[in-house]
Amino acid sequence: MTMDYRELTPKHPLSRFINKVWFLSCPSVHKQEKILPLPVHHFIINLSDEQYKVVQQGDEVRSWVFADGFVSGIQSRYLIIENPALIRHVGVELKPYGLSAFTSHAPEKYANIVLASESVFPGSTQLARELRQMSDPDQQLNQLLDFMTEKLKADYVLPRYVEASLPFLDTMAPIADIAQRVGVSHKQLTQQWNRYTGVSPKHYQNIVRLQQVVRWFGQANKPVRWSILASELSYCDQPHFIRTFRTLTGFSPREYAQMLERYPSGDQSFVALDDTYTG
């Protein structure tokens, strides 16, 4: 079986809160994968006959099992998951403040945890049943978009400066400078980011910077010295870079590079931990 991947960018108003929705169907090559922290929330509907399992979060053992779907908040530590033999799902990638537009719970409830989707999006279990009856991935994606449209709170108001600060945070500009640029105090921006995303602007930037490192590993002609990379990505020094990278990923930069060479991946944020899928 070959891989089938399809992606849609939603239209307004969903586009304010959702980056993309996608469909994926492919056989698992590796049973276990380490997922590095990402600066977004994910909502996954499982269309496979098997369950997804989260077996580790950072250095802590977990036994989180999801048959129909799950929501992953913004993580400050890596996750280790066990894939079904056949990966088949649809997913939603939500902007860092995206979950707050669809749920009544504070986003901090979802930070650093993975929850069954029914507890976050009531009706998602029934949605999973309906999607499994469909054979057309495009139809499944449109049904998923309809579901998200129904869940979008009609009276939801996101402070303009929270939304406006996102592209500046992505450039790693100082938070005090960003606050001034969007017209609020440093304290107010920090408080509202915590309220609407579940994490502080600084924490969000740490994950964005990690993803910059991860993308760098996927590029050709990489510099040999870690000190060069640390300097290019605005870490204080090489020890700070290595320490932070290990805290977030469980790897030293060298170990991470070796794993990517051993098990090449199309997405460096998903690191295979075993050789082949053995069931």
C-alpha positions as CSV (number, residue, x, y, z in Angstrom):
1,M,0.0,0.0,0.0
2,T,1.3,3.4,-0.9
3,M,1.0,6.6,1.1
4,D,-2.0,8.8,0.4
5,Y,-1.7,12.3,1.8
6,R,-4.1,15.2,1.2
7,E,-4.2,18.7,2.7
8,L,-6.7,21.6,2.8
9,T,-6.3,25.1,4.0
10,P,-9.7,26.2,5.5
11,K,-11.4,29.4,4.5
12,H,-12.4,32.3,6.8
13,P,-13.4,32.2,9.6
14,L,-11.8,28.9,10.3
15,S,-8.5,30.1,8.8
16,R,-8.0,32.5,11.7
17,F,-7.7,29.5,14.1
18,I,-6.7,26.5,11.9
19,N,-3.5,26.2,9.8
20,K,-4.6,23.1,7.9
21,V,-6.6,19.9,7.9
22,W,-5.2,16.7,6.3
23,F,-5.8,13.1,5.5
24,L,-3.1,10.4,5.8
25,S,-3.2,6.7,4.9
26,C,0.0,4.7,4.9
27,P,1.5,1.5,6.4
28,S,3.6,2.0,9.5
29,V,7.3,1.5,8.9
30,H,8.3,2.1,12.6
31,K,6.2,1.0,15.5
32,Q,7.5,3.7,17.8
33,E,8.1,7.4,17.1
34,K,9.3,10.3,19.2
35,I,7.4,13.4,18.5
36,L,9.3,16.6,19.3
37,P,7.5,19.6,20.8
38,L,5.5,21.6,18.2
39,P,4.1,25.2,18.6
40,V,0.6,24.1,17.7
41,H,-2.4,22.0,18.9
42,H,-3.5,18.9,17.1
43,F,-6.8,17.2,16.8
44,I,-6.6,13.7,15.3
45,I,-9.5,11.4,14.3
46,N,-8.3,7.8,14.1
47,L,-9.8,5.9,11.1
48,S,-7.7,2.8,11.7
49,D,-9.0,-0.4,13.3
50,E,-6.2,-0.1,15.9
51,Q,-5.5,2.3,18.7
52,Y,-2.9,5.0,19.0
53,K,-0.8,4.9,22.2
54,V,1.3,7.4,24.0
55,V,3.8,5.4,26.0
56,Q,6.1,8.1,27.2
57,Q,6.1,11.9,27.8
58,G,9.6,13.2,28.4
59,D,11.2,10.8,30.9
60,E,7.8,9.8,32.3
61,V,6.0,6.5,31.3
62,R,2.4,7.0,30.1
63,S,-0.3,4.6,29.1
64,W,-2.7,6.9,27.2
65,V,-4.7,4.9,24.6
66,F,-7.0,6.4,22.0
67,A,-9.3,4.4,19.8
68,D,-11.4,7.2,18.1
69,G,-9.4,10.4,18.4
70,F,-7.2,12.6,20.6
71,V,-6.2,16.2,21.1
72,S,-2.6,17.1,21.8
73,G,-1.9,20.5,23.4
74,I,1.3,22.4,23.1
75,Q,4.0,20.2,24.6
76,S,7.1,21.2,26.5
77,R,8.5,17.7,26.3
78,Y,8.7,15.1,23.6
79,L,6.1,12.3,23.3
80,I,6.8,8.7,22.3
81,I,3.9,7.0,20.5
82,E,3.1,3.6,19.2
83,N,1.5,3.7,15.7
84,P,-1.2,1.3,14.4
85,A,0.1,-1.1,11.7
86,L,-1.9,1.0,9.2
87,I,-1.9,4.7,9.9
88,R,-5.2,6.2,8.6
89,H,-6.5,9.4,10.1
90,V,-7.7,12.9,9.5
91,G,-6.2,15.8,11.5
92,V,-6.5,19.4,12.3
93,E,-3.5,21.7,13.1
94,L,-4.7,24.5,15.2
95,K,-2.8,27.8,15.7
96,P,-1.5,28.3,19.2
97,Y,-4.6,30.2,20.2
98,G,-6.8,28.0,18.1
99,L,-8.3,25.7,20.7
100,S,-9.7,28.6,22.7
101,A,-12.1,29.4,19.8
102,F,-13.7,25.9,19.9
103,T,-13.9,24.9,23.5
104,S,-15.2,26.2,26.8
105,H,-12.2,25.1,28.8
106,A,-9.1,27.2,29.5
107,P,-6.3,26.3,27.0
108,E,-3.9,25.7,29.9
109,K,-5.9,22.5,30.6
110,Y,-4.5,21.1,27.3
111,A,-0.9,22.2,27.7
112,N,1.5,19.2,28.2
113,I,-1.2,16.6,27.9
114,V,-2.9,14.4,25.3
115,L,-6.7,13.9,25.8
116,A,-9.4,11.8,24.2
117,S,-11.0,14.0,21.7
118,E,-14.5,13.4,23.0
119,S,-13.6,15.3,26.2
120,V,-12.5,18.3,24.2
121,F,-14.8,18.1,21.1
122,P,-18.0,16.4,22.1
123,G,-19.4,14.5,19.1
124,S,-16.0,13.5,17.8
125,T,-16.6,9.8,18.5
126,Q,-19.7,9.9,16.4
127,L,-17.7,11.8,13.7
128,A,-15.1,9.1,13.7
129,R,-17.8,6.5,13.0
130,E,-19.2,8.6,10.2
131,L,-15.8,9.1,8.6
132,R,-15.0,5.4,8.7
133,Q,-18.1,4.8,6.5
134,M,-16.8,7.2,3.8
135,S,-14.4,6.0,1.2
136,D,-13.5,9.4,-0.3
137,P,-10.7,11.2,1.6
138,D,-11.8,14.6,0.2
139,Q,-15.3,13.9,1.5
140,Q,-13.9,13.1,4.9
141,L,-11.9,16.3,5.0
142,N,-15.0,18.4,4.1
143,Q,-17.0,16.6,6.8
144,L,-14.2,17.4,9.3
145,L,-14.3,21.1,8.3
146,D,-18.1,21.1,8.7
147,F,-17.6,19.7,12.2
148,M,-15.1,22.4,13.1
149,T,-17.4,25.1,11.7
150,E,-20.2,23.8,14.0
151,K,-17.8,23.9,17.0
152,L,-16.6,27.4,16.4
153,K,-18.0,29.6,19.1
154,A,-20.3,32.3,17.5
155,D,-19.5,34.9,20.2
156,Y,-15.8,34.2,20.4
157,V,-13.6,37.3,20.6
158,L,-9.8,37.0,20.4
159,P,-7.9,40.1,21.5
160,R,-6.4,41.7,18.4
161,Y,-3.0,42.0,19.9
162,V,-2.7,38.3,20.7
163,E,-3.3,37.4,17.0
164,A,-1.2,40.3,15.8
165,S,1.8,39.2,18.0
166,L,2.1,35.7,16.5
167,P,4.2,36.6,13.3
168,F,6.5,38.7,15.4
169,L,7.0,35.9,18.0
170,D,7.8,33.6,15.1
171,T,10.7,35.9,14.2
172,M,12.1,35.5,17.7
173,A,11.9,39.3,18.4
174,P,12.1,40.3,22.0
175,I,8.8,40.0,23.7
176,A,9.0,43.5,25.2
177,D,9.5,44.9,21.7
178,I,6.6,42.9,20.3
179,A,4.3,44.1,23.1
180,Q,5.2,47.7,22.3
181,R,4.6,47.1,18.6
182,V,1.1,45.7,19.1
183,G,0.2,48.4,21.6
184,V,0.1,46.6,25.0
185,S,2.4,46.2,28.0
186,H,4.8,43.3,28.3
187,K,2.7,42.0,31.3
188,Q,-0.6,42.2,29.5
189,L,0.7,40.4,26.4
190,T,2.2,37.6,28.6
191,Q,-1.0,37.3,30.6
192,Q,-3.3,37.1,27.6
193,W,-1.0,34.7,25.8
194,N,-1.2,32.4,28.8
195,R,-5.0,32.8,28.8
196,Y,-5.6,32.1,25.1
197,T,-2.9,29.6,24.3
198,G,-2.0,27.9,27.6
199,V,1.7,28.8,27.4
200,S,3.7,32.0,27.8
201,P,5.1,33.9,24.8
202,K,8.6,32.9,25.9
203,H,7.7,29.2,26.1
204,Y,6.2,29.4,22.6
205,Q,9.4,31.0,21.3
206,N,11.5,28.2,22.8
207,I,9.5,25.7,20.8
208,V,9.6,27.8,17.6
209,R,13.4,28.0,18.0
210,L,13.6,24.2,18.4
211,Q,11.7,23.8,15.2
212,Q,14.2,26.1,13.5
213,V,16.9,23.8,14.7
214,V,14.9,20.8,13.4
215,R,14.5,22.4,10.0
216,W,18.2,23.1,9.9
217,F,18.9,19.4,10.2
218,G,16.9,18.8,7.1
219,Q,19.0,21.2,5.0
220,A,22.1,20.4,3.0
221,N,25.6,21.8,3.6
222,K,25.2,22.1,7.4
223,P,28.0,23.6,9.4
224,V,30.0,21.1,11.3
225,R,30.4,23.1,14.6
226,W,27.5,23.2,17.0
227,S,28.7,26.6,18.2
228,I,27.9,28.0,14.7
229,L,24.3,26.8,14.9
230,A,23.9,28.0,18.4
231,S,25.0,31.5,17.3
232,E,22.8,31.5,14.2
233,L,19.7,30.7,16.2
234,S,20.4,33.2,19.0
235,Y,21.2,30.8,21.8
236,C,23.4,32.3,24.5
237,D,26.2,29.9,23.8
238,Q,26.9,26.3,22.7
239,P,26.2,24.7,26.2
240,H,22.9,26.5,26.4
241,F,21.9,25.3,23.0
242,I,22.9,21.6,23.8
243,R,21.2,21.7,27.2
244,T,18.0,23.2,25.9
245,F,17.9,20.8,22.9
246,R,18.3,17.8,25.2
247,T,15.6,19.0,27.6
248,L,13.1,19.4,24.8
249,T,13.9,16.3,22.7
250,G,15.7,13.8,25.0
251,F,18.6,13.8,22.5
252,S,21.9,15.6,22.3
253,P,22.2,17.3,18.9
254,R,24.7,14.7,17.8
255,E,22.4,11.8,18.9
256,Y,19.5,13.4,17.0
257,A,21.6,13.7,13.8
258,Q,22.6,10.1,14.1
259,M,18.9,9.0,14.5
260,L,17.9,10.9,11.4
261,E,20.7,9.3,9.4
262,R,19.7,5.9,10.7
263,Y,16.0,6.3,10.1
264,P,15.4,9.0,7.5
265,S,12.1,10.8,7.8
266,G,10.2,13.3,5.7
267,D,9.5,15.3,8.9
268,Q,12.4,15.8,11.3
269,S,9.9,16.4,14.2
270,F,8.9,12.7,14.0
271,V,11.9,10.5,14.9
272,A,11.7,6.8,14.4
273,L,12.9,4.8,17.4
274,D,13.0,1.2,16.0
275,D,14.0,-0.5,12.8
276,T,10.8,-2.0,11.4
277,Y,7.2,-2.4,12.4
278,T,6.8,-5.8,14.1
279,G,3.2,-5.4,15.3
